[in-house]
Amino acid sequence: MKKNYLLKISSLLIFSLFIVLSTGCAAKKYRKQAMQLEKAGLVEDAAELYRKSLTKQPDNIEAKLGLRKNGQIVLDRKSDVFLKSYNTGTNKEAVYKFLEVQNYYNKIKAVGITLDFPTEHNAYFEEKKSLYLGELYDEGKILFDKDNFSHSGQKFSEIVKIDSKFRDARHQLNRTKAEPKYRQGIEYLNNNTPRKAYYEFKSVASIIQDYKDVVQLKNEALENATINIVVIPFQNERRNSTLQNERLQSIVQNELNGINSPFYRIIDGSSIAYNDAKKMEKAKKLGGHAIFTGVVSKNYHRTGKLRRESKRGYLRKKYKQENKDGTTTTVTKYEKIEYSEYSMTNQANLELRYQLIATNNNEMWISDEISIANQDAIHYAKSNHNYKNIVKGYWEHKSKKSSSDKVYDDYRNNKELKNLFKGSKEISSSDYLLKTLMQEAGKQIKNEVERFNPEN
């Protein structure tokens, strides 16, 4: 154990040493290349390699000195370009040249080197930034008023990227995203597709919560898109248990209540009979836009009988037998025995036809059927003897030999028999099997109704 521990520690030390050495080699390589570039006058490339060297070895003096010297030259050159842009260039050019200077300064500072940067340049930048962002702001507003929301958004997005607190640029940017969705939502409402309208208004509210009258319009779209479904008692087509049918309807109704959509409201229609000629009118009075009906042709479970079958086999016994020469031999003998095999099967069946019908015009929105079955079975063996020594076989008479006696002491038969003795004695009740069928049917119906979209 101690040897293995020491081996692991040694491996970790070797690995750590390898990392340190490889990092040091890379840093040294960067420094050498930087020195060569510096001699050639390529100060920007030299500064970059000194910077890379410091990322590998942050405390290396040569790299620090090299980066401070060459980085300052690069920063001064970039600052000169900015000043030229400030004096003779456009507002946009000056802004982006300053940002270039600022980014380079921060990049070098990130490895521990602070370069000299004239503070008055910040005032120059603020002056140009105010002018340029003002230009962008005005352009963005004009484009918005012309319904060119895409390009308007680009203007305000650029402002926010440079200065997120400039005037109300972020709000204006959100408007360029919200307005086209708001208008699309109104168009969907006018085209009688309230579901699509609802999602557009919901998207608008996620951008600007109180944008115009979006809350009111979202609620209006939701109200127009919601389907009130009246679930009436299922019809019993055969001699199924009334209690089981009520159980099935309750499960289906609960599943429908759990639909993950804002567009469905389930109404209890237990007061309406399936064969009622005025069921549509009654459903309308309950506020129903559609009526859900079901006809049950099978809804039962059957508990099987535990069957026992006596089997003939052998009990294997091994003995040590001493030979005349003093050696011993293992002798196997087989004793005729009986053991028992048990079997049982529980079953359940469910068949249901269901429909979703519009109450205003009897239009069939959904019509489908479900036919499912379930069963569970057990098959095991028992004996008073140790099952590990029991083998398959056949014998005619228990007390005497017969030419028809057979012993099947081989791997396949022994494994099969052992599995029977170790077989489970637990079986799902038929009532449980039927319940799982009802739950499966409920989920199928729920998914079918949830997928239904009258706007498609």
CORVENFEN-V980797 format. One record per residue. N is the residue number from 0. RES is the residue in one letter. SS is DSSP state (hx for helix, st for strand, lp for the rest). OMEGA is omega as a letter, one per 30 degrees, with the letter a starting at -180 (999 if undefined). Layout:
n:res:ss:omega
N:RES:SS:OMEGA
N:RES:SS:OMEGA
//
This chain:
n:res:ss:omega
0:M:lp:l
1:K:hx:l
2:K:hx:l
3:N:hx:l
4:Y:hx:l
5:L:hx:l
6:L:hx:l
7:K:hx:l
8:I:hx:l
9:S:hx:l
10:S:hx:l
11:L:hx:l
12:L:hx:l
13:I:hx:l
14:F:hx:a
15:S:hx:l
16:L:hx:l
17:F:hx:l
18:I:hx:a
19:V:hx:a
20:L:hx:a
21:S:hx:l
22:T:hx:l
23:G:hx:l
24:C:hx:a
25:A:hx:l
26:A:hx:a
27:K:hx:l
28:K:hx:l
29:Y:hx:a
30:R:hx:l
31:K:hx:l
32:Q:hx:l
33:A:hx:l
34:M:hx:l
35:Q:hx:l
36:L:hx:l
37:E:hx:l
38:K:hx:a
39:A:lp:l
40:G:lp:a
41:L:lp:a
42:V:hx:a
43:E:hx:l
44:D:hx:l
45:A:hx:l
46:A:hx:a
47:E:hx:l
48:L:hx:l
49:Y:hx:l
50:R:hx:l
51:K:hx:l
52:S:hx:l
53:L:hx:l
54:T:hx:l
55:K:hx:l
56:Q:lp:a
57:P:lp:a
58:D:lp:a
59:N:lp:a
60:I:hx:a
61:E:hx:a
62:A:hx:l
63:K:hx:a
64:L:hx:a
65:G:hx:a
66:L:hx:l
67:R:hx:a
68:K:hx:a
69:N:hx:l
70:G:hx:l
71:Q:hx:l
72:I:hx:a
73:V:hx:a
74:L:hx:l
75:D:hx:l
76:R:hx:l
77:K:hx:l
78:S:hx:l
79:D:hx:l
80:V:hx:l
81:F:hx:a
82:L:hx:l
83:K:hx:l
84:S:hx:l
85:Y:hx:a
86:N:hx:a
87:T:hx:a
88:G:lp:l
89:T:lp:l
90:N:hx:a
91:K:hx:a
92:E:hx:a
93:A:hx:a
94:V:hx:a
95:Y:hx:l
96:K:hx:l
97:F:hx:l
98:L:hx:l
99:E:hx:l
100:V:hx:a
101:Q:hx:l
102:N:hx:l
103:Y:hx:l
104:Y:hx:a
105:N:hx:l
106:K:hx:l
107:I:hx:a
108:K:hx:a
109:A:lp:l
110:V:lp:l
111:G:lp:a
112:I:lp:l
113:T:lp:a
114:L:lp:l
115:D:lp:a
116:F:lp:a
117:P:lp:a
118:T:lp:a
119:E:hx:l
120:H:hx:l
121:N:hx:l
122:A:hx:l
123:Y:hx:a
124:F:hx:a
125:E:hx:l
126:E:hx:a
127:K:hx:a
128:K:hx:l
129:S:hx:l
130:L:hx:a
131:Y:hx:a
132:L:hx:l
133:G:hx:l
134:E:hx:l
135:L:hx:a
136:Y:hx:a
137:D:hx:l
138:E:hx:l
139:G:hx:l
140:K:hx:l
141:I:hx:l
142:L:hx:l
143:F:hx:a
144:D:hx:l
145:K:lp:l
146:D:lp:l
147:N:lp:a
148:F:hx:a
149:S:hx:a
150:H:hx:l
151:S:hx:l
152:G:hx:l
153:Q:hx:l
154:K:hx:a
155:F:hx:l
156:S:hx:l
157:E:hx:l
158:I:hx:a
159:V:hx:l
160:K:hx:a
161:I:hx:a
162:D:lp:a
163:S:lp:a
164:K:lp:a
165:F:lp:a
166:R:lp:l
167:D:lp:a
168:A:hx:a
169:R:hx:l
170:H:hx:l
171:Q:hx:l
172:L:hx:l
173:N:hx:l
174:R:hx:a
175:T:hx:l
176:K:hx:a
177:A:hx:a
178:E:hx:l
179:P:hx:l
180:K:hx:l
181:Y:hx:a
182:R:hx:l
183:Q:hx:l
184:G:hx:l
185:I:hx:l
186:E:hx:l
187:Y:hx:l
188:L:hx:a
189:N:hx:l
190:N:lp:l
191:N:lp:l
192:T:lp:a
193:P:hx:l
194:R:hx:l
195:K:hx:l
196:A:hx:a
197:Y:hx:a
198:Y:hx:l
199:E:hx:a
200:F:hx:l
201:K:hx:l
202:S:hx:l
203:V:hx:a
204:A:hx:l
205:S:hx:l
206:I:hx:l
207:I:lp:a
208:Q:lp:a
209:D:lp:a
210:Y:lp:l
211:K:lp:l
212:D:lp:a
213:V:hx:l
214:V:hx:l
215:Q:hx:a
216:L:hx:l
217:K:hx:l
218:N:hx:l
219:E:hx:l
220:A:hx:l
221:L:hx:l
222:E:hx:a
223:N:hx:a
224:A:hx:a
225:T:lp:l
226:I:st:l
227:N:st:a
228:I:st:l
229:V:st:l
230:V:st:a
231:I:st:a
232:P:lp:a
233:F:lp:l
234:Q:st:l
235:N:st:a
236:E:lp:l
237:R:lp:a
238:R:lp:l
239:N:lp:l
240:S:lp:l
241:T:hx:l
242:L:hx:l
243:Q:hx:l
244:N:hx:l
245:E:hx:l
246:R:hx:l
247:L:hx:a
248:Q:hx:l
249:S:hx:l
250:I:hx:l
251:V:hx:a
252:Q:hx:l
253:N:hx:l
254:E:hx:l
255:L:hx:l
256:N:hx:a
257:G:lp:l
258:I:lp:a
259:N:lp:a
260:S:lp:l
261:P:lp:a
262:F:lp:a
263:Y:st:l
264:R:st:a
265:I:st:a
266:I:st:l
267:D:st:l
268:G:st:a
269:S:lp:l
270:S:lp:a
271:I:lp:l
272:A:lp:a
273:Y:lp:a
274:N:lp:a
275:D:lp:a
276:A:lp:a
277:K:lp:a
278:K:hx:l
279:M:hx:l
280:E:hx:a
281:K:hx:l
282:A:hx:l
283:K:hx:a
284:K:hx:l
285:L:lp:a
286:G:lp:a
287:G:lp:l
288:H:lp:l
289:A:st:l
290:I:st:l
291:F:st:a
292:T:st:l
293:G:st:l
294:V:st:a
295:V:st:l
296:S:st:l
297:K:st:l
298:N:st:a
299:Y:st:l
300:H:st:a
301:R:st:l
302:T:lp:a
303:G:lp:l
304:K:lp:l
305:L:lp:a
306:R:st:l
307:R:st:l
308:E:st:l
309:S:st:a
310:K:st:l
311:R:st:l
312:G:st:a
313:Y:st:l
314:L:st:a
315:R:st:l
316:K:st:a
317:K:st:a
318:Y:st:l
319:K:st:a
320:Q:st:a
321:E:st:l
322:N:lp:a
323:K:lp:a
324:D:lp:l
325:G:lp:l
326:T:lp:l
327:T:st:a
328:T:st:l
329:T:st:a
330:V:st:l
331:T:st:l
332:K:st:a
333:Y:st:l
334:E:st:a
335:K:st:l
336:I:st:l
337:E:st:l
338:Y:st:a
339:S:st:l
340:E:st:a
341:Y:st:l
342:S:st:a
343:M:st:l
344:T:st:l
345:N:st:a
346:Q:st:l
347:A:st:l
348:N:st:l
349:L:st:l
350:E:st:a
351:L:st:l
352:R:st:a
353:Y:st:a
354:Q:st:l
355:L:st:a
356:I:st:l
357:A:st:a
358:T:lp:a
359:N:lp:a
360:N:lp:l
361:N:lp:l
362:E:lp:l
363:M:st:l
364:W:st:l
365:I:st:l
366:S:st:a
367:D:st:l
368:E:st:l
369:I:st:l
370:S:st:a
371:I:st:l
372:A:st:a
373:N:st:l
374:Q:st:l
375:D:st:a
376:A:st:l
377:I:st:l
378:H:st:a
379:Y:st:a
380:A:st:l
381:K:st:l
382:S:lp:l
383:N:lp:l
384:H:lp:l
385:N:lp:a
386:Y:hx:a
387:K:hx:a
388:N:hx:a
389:I:st:l
390:V:st:l
391:K:st:l
392:G:st:l
393:Y:st:l
394:W:lp:a
395:E:lp:a
396:H:lp:a
397:K:lp:a
398:S:lp:l
399:K:lp:a
400:K:lp:l
401:S:lp:l
402:S:lp:l
403:S:lp:l
404:D:lp:a
405:K:st:l
406:V:st:a
407:Y:st:a
408:D:lp:l
409:D:lp:a
410:Y:hx:a
411:R:hx:a
412:N:hx:l
413:N:hx:l
414:K:hx:l
415:E:hx:a
416:L:hx:l
417:K:hx:l
418:N:hx:l
419:L:hx:l
420:F:hx:l
421:K:lp:a
422:G:lp:a
423:S:lp:l
424:K:lp:l
425:E:lp:l
426:I:lp:l
427:S:lp:l
428:S:lp:a
429:S:hx:l
430:D:hx:l
431:Y:hx:l
432:L:hx:l
433:L:hx:l
434:K:hx:l
435:T:hx:l
436:L:hx:l
437:M:hx:l
438:Q:hx:l
439:E:hx:l
440:A:hx:l
441:G:hx:a
442:K:hx:l
443:Q:hx:a
444:I:hx:l
445:K:hx:a
446:N:hx:a
447:E:hx:a
448:V:hx:a
449:E:hx:l
450:R:hx:a
451:F:lp:l
452:N:lp:a
453:P:lp:a
454:E:lp:a
455:N:lp:999
//
